[in-house]
Amino acid sequence: MRKAFVLCLIATSCLLAHAGNCRQVGGTVSTNFLDSTTTFGTATGDLAGAIGVSVLSVIPNNDGTVTFHNQHHWVTSSGDTINALPADATAFPTSIAGFYAASYLHGVVINGGTGQFKNATGKVASWGAVDLNKGEVILRYEGTVCFGDSDKR
């Protein structure tokens, strides 16, 4: 029992120490398809700037949803880049052909970047809509970014 209590205190202390370097972020993403595998657009809010997606693969699922395996390219308005691991967006069909509700069910994992995002970690979840008829995407994002040591903060 005592060992579990000590481990809990250590874990809590580590989390609190790390939490001081973390902040909640949120905003919107609006992009257009340039072709069938590339989007480009803007982000507003805490991670404001330019964002693009390279669609690495498209997987139709048995339940009617479609999984887009994507690589994100994010440059903030201050010129810092945000690196992200490839992430899966799920598109849910609607009654309108080519129009989907969309969500990054497992989020987009941030793993560094430049400037204030050097050594940053975090996860950003998002949801919104994709209109393949017009080639448009609109998403709301929210999550947490933990900032590592950097020269620019």
Secondary structure, DSSP 8 states (H G I E B T S, - for coil): -HHHHHHHHHHHHHHHHHHTTEEEEEEEEEEEEEETTEEEEEE-GGG-EEEEEEEEEEEE-TTS-EEEEEEEEEEETTS-EEEE--EEEEEEE-SSTTEEEEE-TT-EEEEEESGGGTT-EEEEEEEEEEETTTTEEEEEEEEEEE----S--
